[in-house]
Amino acid sequence: MIKLAVLCSGRGTDLQSIIDAIDSGYLAAEIAVVLTDKPNVGALARAEAAGIPNVCVDRKNFSTRADFEAALIENIGGVDLVVLAGFMRILSADFVKKFSGRLMNIHPSLLPAFPGAHAHRDVLAYGAKVSGCTVHFVDEGTDTGPIILQAAVDVREDDTEETLAARVLELEHIIYPRAIRLFIDGRLKIVGRRVEIGGGNMKIKRALISVSNKLGVVDLARKLSKSGVEIISTGGTGKAIRAAGVPVTYVSDLTGFPEIMNGRVKTLNPKIHGGILAVRDNPEHLRQMEENGIEPIDLVVVNLYPFKKTIAKPNVTLDDAIENIDIGGPAMIRAAAKNFKYVTVVTNPDRYDEIAKLVADTGEVPDDLRKELAAEAFAHTADYDAAITKYLSDV
């Protein structure tokens, strides 16, 4: 868990979005201190309400900027990331160098267009058709640092500074926590003027486990749960896990929709597939997840109905074979494998101990292994489909 210092000058709505993201478990972070350069502002009240240490370092009490910044640095202490959230002061080159690569800001325009303190006014005066917000690392210039994330809104014909600001602020509250999470996950690398977003660390917080072959699955669930992973499961798998005393959330409780048609329909739901397929660097995906109450799923452990075993039985009927054609399982496997940049998929029980140990030791699965597991998963579904194809062709 990393420590943040958040610097504000006003109402603190961006601060609140960070507090909420921490409280929800989205950010594995602690706000060590909230600092403002003005007394009696909303940010201080928000910090106080959240029980966060807070200090006003009033610029008016210092004769020089150097003395003011020295007081800021003293109160910031040894944090991992300094977050400017509506902090309306230009910081010196010395301050920026001290926190180089770990000083982040959000600006209410699509930089490099419209830097400075009056972005919305400047956007409207220029007649721009699109505006938005930008999260960037801070360098020695004014709003010139390497860009991390951006999100855009259309500028409407009847927009005022206030209406435009309100819509941009909604996006700020989405992409700022996302940028901080990318930093926490070690996925940001500054290369010249660019910020590269790599595979980095993908912490596993939620796992969906739904298997036909239950060999080793309870032990896996127990180990994951001990590592702090939330377990989501279906019918028989969920019952086996719960019977072993491991906390589990049933898919039907998550989706708000029961398993129907003798289990034919249970995981084919946006709260499942949205949680698996969301591109977690995409602000629009994040917005839609928030609007629809969709939480990310980081690990998918699935193996399929025993089709080959079923058709190997003497006197098997066509109806029996068809009922052992898995639909939801391949869909989840393929979704997770497609999205291996963010999601780990496991189809082979021989991988369980390896995955459990990685999660216990590091909380994550490396990106190269996620890709390897995705290839295994596609091979698994391809073999499954080939068996079905052959059977239906020959029957």
C-alpha positions as a Markdown table, in Angstrom:
| # | Residue | x | y | z |
|---|---|---|---|---|
| 1 | Met | 0.0 | 0.0 | 0.0 |
| 2 | Ile | 1.4 | 3.3 | -1.0 |
| 3 | Lys | 1.2 | 6.7 | 0.8 |
| 4 | Leu | -0.2 | 9.8 | -0.9 |
| 5 | Ala | 0.0 | 13.5 | -0.1 |
| 6 | Val | -2.9 | 15.4 | -1.7 |
| 7 | Leu | -2.5 | 19.2 | -2.2 |
| 8 | Cys | -5.6 | 21.3 | -2.7 |
| 9 | Ser | -6.8 | 24.9 | -2.8 |
| 10 | Gly | -10.6 | 24.7 | -3.0 |
| 11 | Arg | -13.6 | 22.5 | -2.6 |
| 12 | Gly | -11.7 | 19.2 | -2.8 |
| 13 | Thr | -14.0 | 17.3 | -5.2 |
| 14 | Asp | -11.1 | 15.6 | -6.9 |
| 15 | Leu | -9.8 | 14.8 | -3.4 |
| 16 | Gln | -13.1 | 13.2 | -2.6 |
| 17 | Ser | -13.0 | 11.0 | -5.7 |
| 18 | Ile | -9.6 | 9.7 | -4.5 |
| 19 | Ile | -11.0 | 9.1 | -0.9 |
| 20 | Asp | -13.9 | 7.2 | -2.4 |
| 21 | Ala | -11.7 | 5.1 | -4.6 |
| 22 | Ile | -9.6 | 4.1 | -1.6 |
| 23 | Asp | -12.7 | 3.4 | 0.5 |
| 24 | Ser | -14.1 | 1.1 | -2.3 |
| 25 | Gly | -10.8 | -0.8 | -2.5 |
| 26 | Tyr | -10.1 | 0.4 | -6.0 |
| 27 | Leu | -6.9 | 2.1 | -4.8 |
| 28 | Ala | -4.5 | 0.3 | -2.6 |
| 29 | Ala | -3.3 | 3.5 | -1.0 |
| 30 | Glu | -3.5 | 5.6 | 2.1 |
| 31 | Ile | -3.7 | 9.4 | 2.1 |
| 32 | Ala | -1.0 | 10.3 | 4.6 |
| 33 | Val | -1.9 | 14.0 | 4.6 |
| 34 | Val | -4.0 | 16.6 | 2.9 |
| 35 | Leu | -2.4 | 20.0 | 2.5 |
| 36 | Thr | -4.1 | 23.3 | 1.5 |
| 37 | Asp | -2.6 | 26.7 | 0.8 |
| 38 | Lys | -5.7 | 28.4 | 2.1 |
| 39 | Pro | -7.7 | 28.1 | 5.4 |
| 40 | Asn | -11.3 | 27.1 | 5.7 |
| 41 | Val | -11.6 | 25.5 | 2.3 |
| 42 | Gly | -13.8 | 22.5 | 1.5 |
| 43 | Ala | -10.9 | 20.2 | 1.0 |
| 44 | Leu | -10.0 | 20.5 | 4.7 |
| 45 | Ala | -13.5 | 19.7 | 5.7 |
| 46 | Arg | -13.5 | 16.6 | 3.5 |
| 47 | Ala | -10.2 | 15.4 | 4.9 |
| 48 | Glu | -11.5 | 16.0 | 8.5 |
| 49 | Ala | -14.7 | 14.0 | 7.8 |
| 50 | Ala | -12.6 | 11.1 | 6.4 |
| 51 | Gly | -10.3 | 11.1 | 9.4 |
| 52 | Ile | -7.3 | 12.1 | 7.3 |
| 53 | Pro | -4.5 | 14.2 | 8.8 |
| 54 | Asn | -4.7 | 17.7 | 7.3 |
| 55 | Val | -2.7 | 20.9 | 7.4 |
| 56 | Cys | -3.2 | 24.4 | 6.1 |
| 57 | Val | 0.1 | 25.9 | 4.9 |
| 58 | Asp | -1.2 | 29.4 | 4.3 |
| 59 | Arg | 0.8 | 31.1 | 1.6 |
| 60 | Lys | 0.1 | 34.4 | 3.2 |
| 61 | Asn | 2.2 | 33.5 | 6.2 |
| 62 | Phe | 5.4 | 33.2 | 4.2 |
| 63 | Ser | 7.5 | 36.0 | 2.8 |
| 64 | Thr | 9.0 | 33.9 | 0.0 |
| 65 | Arg | 8.0 | 31.0 | -2.2 |
| 66 | Ala | 11.0 | 29.0 | -1.0 |
| 67 | Asp | 9.9 | 29.3 | 2.6 |
| 68 | Phe | 6.4 | 28.3 | 1.7 |
| 69 | Glu | 7.5 | 25.3 | -0.3 |
| 70 | Ala | 9.9 | 24.2 | 2.5 |
| 71 | Ala | 6.9 | 24.1 | 4.8 |
| 72 | Leu | 5.0 | 22.0 | 2.2 |
| 73 | Ile | 7.8 | 19.6 | 1.9 |
| 74 | Glu | 8.2 | 19.3 | 5.7 |
| 75 | Asn | 4.5 | 18.4 | 6.0 |
| 76 | Ile | 4.5 | 16.1 | 2.9 |
| 77 | Gly | 7.1 | 13.8 | 4.5 |
| 78 | Gly | 8.1 | 10.5 | 3.0 |
| 79 | Val | 5.1 | 9.7 | 0.8 |
| 80 | Asp | 5.3 | 7.7 | -2.5 |
| 81 | Leu | 3.2 | 10.1 | -4.6 |
| 82 | Val | 2.2 | 13.7 | -4.4 |
| 83 | Val | -1.1 | 14.5 | -6.0 |
| 84 | Leu | -2.2 | 18.0 | -7.0 |
| 85 | Ala | -6.0 | 18.1 | -6.8 |
| 86 | Gly | -7.0 | 21.7 | -7.7 |
| 87 | Phe | -3.8 | 23.1 | -6.1 |
| 88 | Met | -3.6 | 26.6 | -7.6 |
| 89 | Arg | 0.0 | 27.4 | -7.1 |
| 90 | Ile | 2.9 | 27.3 | -9.5 |
| 91 | Leu | 5.6 | 25.1 | -7.9 |
| 92 | Ser | 9.3 | 25.9 | -8.3 |
| 93 | Ala | 11.8 | 23.8 | -10.3 |
| 94 | Asp | 13.5 | 22.8 | -7.1 |
| 95 | Phe | 10.2 | 21.4 | -5.7 |
| 96 | Val | 9.4 | 19.6 | -8.9 |
| 97 | Lys | 12.8 | 18.0 | -9.0 |
| 98 | Lys | 12.5 | 16.7 | -5.5 |
| 99 | Phe | 9.4 | 14.7 | -6.4 |
| 100 | Ser | 10.3 | 14.0 | -10.0 |
| 101 | Gly | 8.3 | 11.1 | -11.5 |
| 102 | Arg | 6.0 | 11.1 | -8.5 |
| 103 | Leu | 4.2 | 14.4 | -8.7 |
| 104 | Met | 0.9 | 14.3 | -10.5 |
| 105 | Asn | -1.6 | 16.9 | -11.6 |
| 106 | Ile | -5.0 | 17.1 | -13.3 |
| 107 | His | -5.8 | 20.0 | -15.6 |
| 108 | Pro | -9.3 | 20.8 | -17.0 |
| 109 | Ser | -8.4 | 20.8 | -20.7 |
| 110 | Leu | -6.9 | 18.5 | -23.3 |
| 111 | Leu | -3.3 | 19.6 | -23.0 |
| 112 | Pro | -1.3 | 20.9 | -24.6 |
| 113 | Ala | -4.2 | 23.1 | -25.6 |
| 114 | Phe | -5.4 | 25.7 | -23.1 |
| 115 | Pro | -3.0 | 25.5 | -20.2 |
| 116 | Gly | -3.1 | 27.9 | -17.3 |
| 117 | Ala | -5.8 | 28.9 | -14.8 |
| 118 | His | -8.6 | 29.8 | -17.1 |
| 119 | Ala | -9.0 | 26.8 | -19.3 |
| 120 | His | -12.8 | 26.7 | -19.6 |
| 121 | Arg | -12.9 | 30.4 | -20.4 |
| 122 | Asp | -10.2 | 30.0 | -23.0 |
| 123 | Val | -11.9 | 27.0 | -24.6 |
| 124 | Leu | -15.1 | 28.9 | -25.1 |
| 125 | Ala | -13.4 | 32.0 | -26.3 |
| 126 | Tyr | -11.5 | 30.1 | -28.9 |
| 127 | Gly | -14.6 | 28.2 | -30.2 |
| 128 | Ala | -13.1 | 24.8 | -29.6 |
| 129 | Lys | -15.6 | 21.9 | -30.3 |
| 130 | Val | -14.0 | 19.5 | -27.9 |
| 131 | Ser | -12.5 | 19.9 | -24.4 |
| 132 | Gly | -11.8 | 17.6 | -21.5 |
| 133 | Cys | -9.2 | 16.9 | -18.8 |
| 134 | Thr | -5.7 | 15.7 | -18.6 |
| 135 | Val | -3.7 | 13.9 | -15.9 |
| 136 | His | 0.0 | 14.5 | -16.3 |
| 137 | Phe | 3.2 | 14.3 | -14.4 |
| 138 | Val | 4.4 | 17.7 | -13.4 |
| 139 | Asp | 7.6 | 19.1 | -14.9 |
| 140 | Glu | 9.2 | 22.6 | -14.6 |
| 141 | Gly | 6.8 | 24.2 | -17.0 |
| 142 | Thr | 3.2 | 25.2 | -16.5 |
| 143 | Asp | 0.9 | 22.3 | -17.5 |
| 144 | Thr | 3.7 | 20.9 | -19.8 |
| 145 | Gly | 4.5 | 17.6 | -18.1 |
| 146 | Pro | 4.2 | 14.2 | -19.8 |
| 147 | Ile | 0.6 | 13.1 | -20.3 |
| 148 | Ile | -0.8 | 10.0 | -18.5 |
| 149 | Leu | -4.5 | 10.0 | -19.3 |
| 150 | Gln | -7.0 | 12.2 | -21.1 |
| 151 | Ala | -10.8 | 12.2 | -21.4 |
| 152 | Ala | -12.9 | 14.4 | -23.8 |
| 153 | Val | -16.3 | 16.0 | -23.8 |
| 154 | Asp | -18.1 | 17.9 | -26.6 |
| 155 | Val | -18.4 | 21.6 | -26.2 |
| 156 | Arg | -22.0 | 22.5 | -26.6 |
| 157 | Glu | -23.3 | 25.6 | -28.4 |
| 158 | Asp | -25.0 | 26.8 | -25.2 |
| 159 | Asp | -22.2 | 26.0 | -22.8 |
| 160 | Thr | -21.1 | 28.5 | -20.2 |
| 161 | Glu | -17.9 | 28.2 | -18.2 |
| 162 | Glu | -19.9 | 26.6 | -15.4 |
| 163 | Thr | -21.7 | 24.0 | -17.4 |
| 164 | Leu | -18.6 | 23.0 | -19.3 |
| 165 | Ala | -16.7 | 22.8 | -16.0 |
| 166 | Ala | -19.3 | 20.6 | -14.4 |
| 167 | Arg | -19.1 | 18.0 | -17.2 |
| 168 | Val | -15.3 | 18.0 | -17.3 |
| 169 | Leu | -15.3 | 17.6 | -13.5 |
| 170 | Glu | -17.3 | 14.4 | -13.8 |
| 171 | Leu | -14.5 | 13.0 | -16.0 |
| 172 | Glu | -11.8 | 14.2 | -13.7 |
| 173 | His | -13.4 | 12.1 | -10.9 |
| 174 | Ile | -13.1 | 9.0 | -13.2 |
| 175 | Ile | -9.6 | 9.4 | -14.7 |
| 176 | Tyr | -7.7 | 10.8 | -11.7 |
| 177 | Pro | -8.2 | 7.7 | -9.6 |
| 178 | Arg | -7.4 | 5.6 | -12.6 |
| 179 | Ala | -4.1 | 7.4 | -13.2 |
| 180 | Ile | -3.2 | 6.9 | -9.6 |
| 181 | Arg | -3.9 | 3.2 | -9.8 |
| 182 | Leu | -1.7 | 2.9 | -12.9 |
| 183 | Phe | 1.1 | 4.5 | -10.8 |
| 184 | Ile | 0.4 | 2.1 | -7.9 |
| 185 | Asp | 0.4 | -0.9 | -10.2 |
| 186 | Gly | 3.8 | 0.1 | -11.6 |
| 187 | Arg | 2.5 | 0.6 | -15.1 |
| 188 | Leu | 3.7 | 4.1 | -15.9 |
| 189 | Lys | 7.1 | 4.8 | -17.5 |
| 190 | Ile | 8.2 | 8.2 | -18.6 |
| 191 | Val | 10.1 | 8.0 | -21.9 |
| 192 | Gly | 11.0 | 11.5 | -23.0 |
| 193 | Arg | 7.8 | 13.4 | -23.5 |
| 194 | Arg | 5.7 | 10.3 | -23.4 |
| 195 | Val | 4.2 | 8.2 | -20.6 |
| 196 | Glu | 4.1 | 4.5 | -21.6 |
| 197 | Ile | 1.5 | 2.4 | -20.0 |
| 198 | Gly | 2.8 | -1.1 | -19.7 |
| 199 | Gly | 1.5 | -4.5 | -18.4 |
| 200 | Gly | 3.0 | -3.8 | -15.0 |
| 201 | Asn | 1.5 | -5.2 | -11.9 |
| 202 | Met | -2.1 | -6.4 | -11.9 |
| 203 | Lys | -3.2 | -7.0 | -8.4 |
| 204 | Ile | -5.7 | -9.8 | -8.1 |
| 205 | Lys | -8.6 | -8.7 | -5.8 |
| 206 | Arg | -11.6 | -10.6 | -7.3 |
| 207 | Ala | -11.7 | -14.1 | -8.7 |
| 208 | Leu | -14.5 | -15.9 | -10.5 |
| 209 | Ile | -14.2 | -19.7 | -10.1 |
| 210 | Ser | -16.6 | -22.0 | -11.9 |
| 211 | Val | -15.4 | -25.5 | -12.7 |
| 212 | Ser | -16.8 | -28.9 | -13.7 |
| 213 | Asn | -13.6 | -30.7 | -12.6 |
| 214 | Lys | -13.4 | -29.7 | -9.0 |
| 215 | Leu | -10.1 | -31.3 | -8.3 |
| 216 | Gly | -8.0 | -28.9 | -6.2 |
| 217 | Val | -10.4 | -26.0 | -6.5 |
| 218 | Val | -11.4 | -25.8 | -2.8 |
| 219 | Asp | -7.7 | -25.6 | -1.9 |
| 220 | Leu | -7.2 | -22.9 | -4.5 |
| 221 | Ala | -10.1 | -20.9 | -3.2 |
| 222 | Arg | -8.9 | -21.2 | 0.4 |
| 223 | Lys | -5.4 | -20.0 | -0.5 |
| 224 | Leu | -6.8 | -17.1 | -2.6 |
| 225 | Ser | -9.1 | -16.1 | 0.2 |
| 226 | Lys | -6.3 | -16.1 | 2.7 |
| 227 | Ser | -4.5 | -13.7 | 0.3 |
| 228 | Gly | -7.4 | -11.3 | 0.5 |
| 229 | Val | -9.0 | -12.2 | -2.8 |
| 230 | Glu | -12.8 | -12.1 | -3.0 |
| 231 | Ile | -14.2 | -15.3 | -4.4 |
| 232 | Ile | -17.2 | -15.3 | -6.8 |
| 233 | Ser | -18.7 | -18.7 | -7.9 |
| 234 | Thr | -21.5 | -20.6 | -9.4 |
| 235 | Gly | -23.8 | -23.4 | -8.2 |
| 236 | Gly | -21.9 | -26.6 | -7.4 |
| 237 | Thr | -18.5 | -24.9 | -7.3 |
| 238 | Gly | -19.8 | -22.3 | -4.9 |
| 239 | Lys | -21.4 | -24.8 | -2.6 |
| 240 | Ala | -18.2 | -26.8 | -2.4 |
| 241 | Ile | -16.1 | -23.7 | -1.6 |
| 242 | Arg | -18.6 | -22.5 | 1.0 |
| 243 | Ala | -18.9 | -26.0 | 2.6 |
| 244 | Ala | -15.1 | -25.7 | 3.2 |
| 245 | Gly | -15.7 | -22.5 | 5.2 |
| 246 | Val | -14.3 | -20.2 | 2.5 |
| 247 | Pro | -16.3 | -17.0 | 2.0 |
| 248 | Val | -17.9 | -16.9 | -1.4 |
| 249 | Thr | -20.3 | -14.7 | -3.3 |
| 250 | Tyr | -22.7 | -16.5 | -5.6 |
| 251 | Val | -22.9 | -15.2 | -9.2 |
| 252 | Ser | -26.7 | -14.9 | -8.8 |
| 253 | Asp | -26.2 | -12.6 | -5.8 |
| 254 | Leu | -23.8 | -10.5 | -7.8 |
| 255 | Thr | -26.0 | -10.2 | -10.9 |
| 256 | Gly | -29.3 | -10.0 | -9.1 |
| 257 | Phe | -30.6 | -12.7 | -11.5 |
| 258 | Pro | -31.1 | -16.4 | -10.6 |
| 259 | Glu | -29.6 | -19.3 | -12.5 |
| 260 | Ile | -32.3 | -20.4 | -14.9 |
| 261 | Met | -33.1 | -23.1 | -17.5 |
| 262 | Asn | -31.4 | -25.8 | -15.5 |
| 263 | Gly | -28.2 | -23.8 | -15.3 |
| 264 | Arg | -28.0 | -23.0 | -19.0 |
| 265 | Val | -28.1 | -19.3 | -18.2 |
| 266 | Lys | -26.1 | -18.1 | -15.1 |
| 267 | Thr | -22.9 | -16.2 | -16.1 |
| 268 | Leu | -24.1 | -14.6 | -19.3 |
| 269 | Asn | -24.6 | -11.2 | -17.7 |
| 270 | Pro | -23.0 | -7.7 | -18.1 |
| 271 | Lys | -21.9 | -7.7 | -14.4 |
| 272 | Ile | -19.8 | -10.8 | -15.2 |
| 273 | His | -18.6 | -10.1 | -18.7 |
| 274 | Gly | -18.2 | -6.3 | -18.2 |
| 275 | Gly | -16.1 | -7.1 | -15.2 |
| 276 | Ile | -13.9 | -9.4 | -17.3 |
| 277 | Leu | -13.8 | -7.5 | -20.6 |
| 278 | Ala | -13.4 | -3.9 | -19.4 |
| 279 | Val | -10.3 | -2.1 | -20.8 |
| 280 | Arg | -9.1 | -0.6 | -17.6 |
| 281 | Asp | -7.2 | 2.2 | -19.2 |
| 282 | Asn | -10.3 | 3.4 | -21.1 |
| 283 | Pro | -12.1 | 6.2 | -19.2 |
| 284 | Glu | -15.3 | 5.5 | -21.1 |
| 285 | His | -15.2 | 1.8 | -20.0 |
| 286 | Leu | -14.6 | 3.0 | -16.4 |
| 287 | Arg | -17.5 | 5.4 | -16.6 |
| 288 | Gln | -19.8 | 2.7 | -17.9 |
| 289 | Met | -18.7 | 0.3 | -15.1 |
| 290 | Glu | -19.4 | 2.9 | -12.5 |
| 291 | Glu | -22.8 | 3.8 | -14.0 |
| 292 | Asn | -23.8 | 0.1 | -14.1 |
| 293 | Gly | -22.4 | -1.1 | -10.8 |
| 294 | Ile | -19.8 | -3.4 | -12.5 |
| 295 | Glu | -16.7 | -4.3 | -10.5 |
| 296 | Pro | -13.6 | -5.7 | -12.2 |
| 297 | Ile | -12.8 | -9.4 | -12.2 |
| 298 | Asp | -9.1 | -10.0 | -12.1 |
| 299 | Leu | -8.9 | -13.8 | -12.2 |
| 300 | Val | -11.1 | -16.3 | -14.0 |
| 301 | Val | -10.7 | -20.0 | -13.1 |
| 302 | Val | -12.9 | -22.1 | -15.4 |
| 303 | Asn | -12.9 | -25.6 | -16.8 |
| 304 | Leu | -15.7 | -26.9 | -19.0 |
| 305 | Tyr | -18.5 | -29.5 | -19.0 |
| 306 | Pro | -17.1 | -33.0 | -19.6 |
| 307 | Phe | -18.1 | -33.3 | -23.2 |
| 308 | Lys | -15.4 | -35.8 | -24.3 |
| 309 | Lys | -16.1 | -37.9 | -21.2 |
| 310 | Thr | -19.8 | -37.8 | -21.9 |
| 311 | Ile | -19.7 | -38.9 | -25.5 |
| 312 | Ala | -17.2 | -41.7 | -24.6 |
| 313 | Lys | -20.0 | -43.4 | -22.6 |
| 314 | Pro | -21.7 | -46.4 | -24.3 |
| 315 | Asn | -25.2 | -45.6 | -25.5 |
| 316 | Val | -24.9 | -41.9 | -25.0 |
| 317 | Thr | -27.8 | -40.0 | -26.5 |
| 318 | Leu | -27.6 | -36.9 | -28.6 |
| 319 | Asp | -29.6 | -35.0 | -25.9 |
| 320 | Asp | -27.1 | -36.0 | -23.3 |
| 321 | Ala | -24.2 | -34.8 | -25.5 |
| 322 | Ile | -25.9 | -31.5 | -26.2 |
| 323 | Glu | -26.5 | -30.8 | -22.5 |
| 324 | Asn | -22.8 | -31.2 | -22.0 |
| 325 | Ile | -21.9 | -28.5 | -24.5 |
| 326 | Asp | -20.7 | -25.6 | -22.3 |
| 327 | Ile | -21.8 | -22.1 | -23.3 |
| 328 | Gly | -21.0 | -19.8 | -20.4 |
| 329 | Gly | -17.7 | -21.4 | -19.6 |
| 330 | Pro | -16.1 | -20.9 | -23.0 |
| 331 | Ala | -17.5 | -17.3 | -23.1 |
| 332 | Met | -15.8 | -16.5 | -19.8 |
| 333 | Ile | -12.6 | -18.2 | -20.8 |
| 334 | Arg | -12.4 | -16.4 | -24.2 |
| 335 | Ala | -13.3 | -13.0 | -22.6 |
| 336 | Ala | -10.6 | -13.4 | -20.0 |
| 337 | Ala | -8.1 | -14.6 | -22.5 |
| 338 | Lys | -8.9 | -11.8 | -24.9 |
| 339 | Asn | -8.3 | -9.3 | -22.0 |
| 340 | Phe | -5.1 | -10.9 | -20.7 |
| 341 | Lys | -3.6 | -7.5 | -20.4 |
| 342 | Tyr | -5.7 | -7.0 | -17.3 |
| 343 | Val | -7.1 | -10.5 | -16.4 |
| 344 | Thr | -5.6 | -13.8 | -15.5 |
| 345 | Val | -7.3 | -16.9 | -16.9 |
| 346 | Val | -6.7 | -20.4 | -15.6 |
| 347 | Thr | -8.1 | -23.5 | -17.3 |
| 348 | Asn | -5.7 | -26.2 | -16.1 |
| 349 | Pro | -5.8 | -27.4 | -12.5 |
| 350 | Asp | -2.1 | -28.1 | -12.7 |
| 351 | Arg | -1.6 | -24.3 | -12.6 |
| 352 | Tyr | -3.5 | -23.8 | -9.3 |
| 353 | Asp | -0.5 | -24.0 | -6.9 |
| 354 | Glu | 1.6 | -21.8 | -9.1 |
| 355 | Ile | -1.1 | -19.1 | -9.3 |
| 356 | Ala | -1.9 | -19.3 | -5.5 |
| 357 | Lys | 1.7 | -18.9 | -4.6 |
| 358 | Leu | 2.2 | -15.9 | -6.9 |
| 359 | Val | -0.9 | -14.2 | -5.4 |
| 360 | Ala | 0.3 | -15.0 | -1.9 |
| 361 | Asp | 3.8 | -13.7 | -2.5 |
| 362 | Thr | 3.2 | -10.7 | -4.7 |
| 363 | Gly | -0.6 | -10.3 | -5.1 |
| 364 | Glu | -0.3 | -10.5 | -8.9 |
| 365 | Val | 0.5 | -12.6 | -11.9 |
| 366 | Pro | 3.2 | -11.2 | -14.3 |
| 367 | Asp | 2.1 | -10.0 | -17.7 |
| 368 | Asp | 4.1 | -12.6 | -19.6 |
| 369 | Leu | 2.5 | -15.4 | -17.6 |
| 370 | Arg | -1.0 | -13.9 | -18.2 |
| 371 | Lys | -0.2 | -14.0 | -22.0 |
| 372 | Glu | 1.0 | -17.6 | -21.7 |
| 373 | Leu | -2.2 | -18.6 | -19.8 |
| 374 | Ala | -4.3 | -16.9 | -22.4 |
| 375 | Ala | -2.7 | -18.9 | -25.1 |
| 376 | Glu | -3.4 | -22.1 | -23.1 |
| 377 | Ala | -7.0 | -21.0 | -22.6 |
| 378 | Phe | -7.6 | -20.5 | -26.3 |
| 379 | Ala | -6.1 | -23.9 | -27.0 |
| 380 | His | -8.4 | -25.4 | -24.4 |
| 381 | Thr | -11.6 | -23.9 | -26.0 |
| 382 | Ala | -10.3 | -24.8 | -29.5 |
| 383 | Asp | -9.9 | -28.4 | -28.6 |
| 384 | Tyr | -13.3 | -28.4 | -26.9 |
| 385 | Asp | -15.0 | -27.0 | -30.0 |
| 386 | Ala | -13.1 | -29.4 | -32.2 |
| 387 | Ala | -14.5 | -32.3 | -30.2 |
| 388 | Ile | -18.0 | -31.0 | -30.5 |
| 389 | Thr | -17.6 | -30.4 | -34.3 |
| 390 | Lys | -16.3 | -34.0 | -34.8 |
| 391 | Tyr | -19.1 | -35.5 | -32.7 |
| 392 | Leu | -21.9 | -33.6 | -34.5 |
| 393 | Ser | -20.4 | -34.4 | -37.9 |
| 394 | Asp | -20.2 | -38.1 | -37.2 |
| 395 | Val | -23.4 | -38.7 | -35.1 |
